[in-house]
Amino acid sequence: MGKKPMSRRTLFGTGTVVLAAAAAIPEFASANVEAGLSPENEQLVRKWYGSWETRDWGTTGNLLADNFTFSSAAGDDHISKSAFKKQCWETQIDHIKQFSLLHVFGSGNEALVMYDCVTRNGKTLRNVEFLRLNAGKVAAIECYFGAQSSFPSAVSAGRT
């Protein structure tokens, strides 16, 4: 098959059509552009993890949206705020000493956080969590536990 030569006029016309289509459909034109996490959302994320260190459910609970959900590999599938308090907060709060946030990044109302959690008896576990934020509240968290071989996780036999 031979190559068909293309004039500069045809090439320019094709480029104009592509640019016009991209302008008409901005969500496609900007699909790969991320604005990053806003300072307000980053502050909310950091406040969320810091609230665990104060051990005050009032403060922590106020950071969660009323329709908050939590999911994890430990069998939590979009559990409610009240179920989260009972199943996660109440069972873990006495074991957590501090969170060391290693990576906090995201775009818009979504954040991805990698952290080391130090327990009160000196063990360290590493998790990654995906947070959805809405109107200054944490709307949802999906927790991905670290590997058992390198860091203990909440699903490890030696939980704390």
Disulfide bonds with the S-S distance in Angstrom:
none
